[in-house]
Amino acid sequence: MRKRKQTLTPRDLENYTKAWRAHNKECRRKYLHSFQFKTVEAYIKYVKGEKYIPQENPIPQFKTKVCEKPKVSKKIPSHTSNSTGALARKEPNVYSGERKLVGIATMHKSNMVPVFEDEDGDASKEATELANMRR
């Protein structure tokens, strides 16, 4: 037996049109622009399972921007004065104050305190005070 072609009523056509628009909207939401249908007739053939031929020219997708090649700069000069890359030795820190530094005392855990020489040239008094404070 042959199947008869069924004609669509205006109500059916209206329902298919709503479904077609919803399908296209969902495809756009999911960034599947190539799965959209251009016409309602194509959507109806697809839904009914008839011989549906995919569109040759689907709805165009967003155009991608073509980036240019990165510009390669010339050789960047070094900050060092010589070309070997070795740097000059750093000057050592030297105490240049008036009082003479005798040593360093440890107060509590790793709290280091400098011990200076007194006016009379003796540092034992200050060192004794720091030792007593420690205990």
C-alpha positions, -999 to 999 in steps of 0.1 A, spaced: 0 0 0 11 35 -8 12 62 18 -8 92 9 7 126 11 -8 145 39 -15 181 35 -7 204 64 -35 224 80 -28 260 89 -28 249 125 -1 222 119 20 247 99 18 272 128 29 245 152 58 235 130 68 271 126 70 276 163 90 244 167 113 255 139 120 289 155 126 272 189 150 247 173 170 275 156 171 295 188 184 265 207 210 259 181 222 295 184 223 293 222 245 262 219 267 278 192 256 252 167 248 276 139 254 251 111 225 229 125 199 256 119 173 253 91 168 281 66 132 273 58 102 257 76 98 232 47 134 218 54 126 215 91 93 197 84 111 172 61 137 166 87 111 161 115 89 138 94 119 117 84 114 122 47 142 124 22 160 153 37 191 167 19 213 188 41 217 224 30 245 232 8 247 268 21 239 267 58 233 298 77 267 315 79 286 313 111 304 341 128 335 352 109 368 346 127 394 373 128 426 363 111 456 374 132 488 387 117 522 371 122 540 385 153 566 411 146 601 399 155 622 427 169 659 430 163 685 421 189 679 439 223 711 453 237 723 439 271 724 461 302 759 450 311 789 470 300 809 441 287 797 414 263 807 384 284 777 389 308 799 390 339 791 417 364 814 438 386 819 426 422 797 443 447 815 466 472 815 450 507 796 469 534 819 487 559 808 503 591 819 540 591 804 552 624 822 569 653 816 541 678 835 509 675 814 477 670 828 450 693 803 422 685 768 409 683 749 395 712 718 373 710 690 384 733 660 361 727 659 333 702 673 350 671 671 386 682 706 400 674 718 431 692 750 450 683 775 455 712 794 488 710 825 500 729 819 525 757 835 560 759 862 546 782 871 518 756 855 489 775 826 469 762 824 444 791 797 464 810 772 464 781 779 428 773 773 419 809 740 438 810 728 420 778 738 386 793 718 393 825 688 404 804 689 372 785 682 351 816 
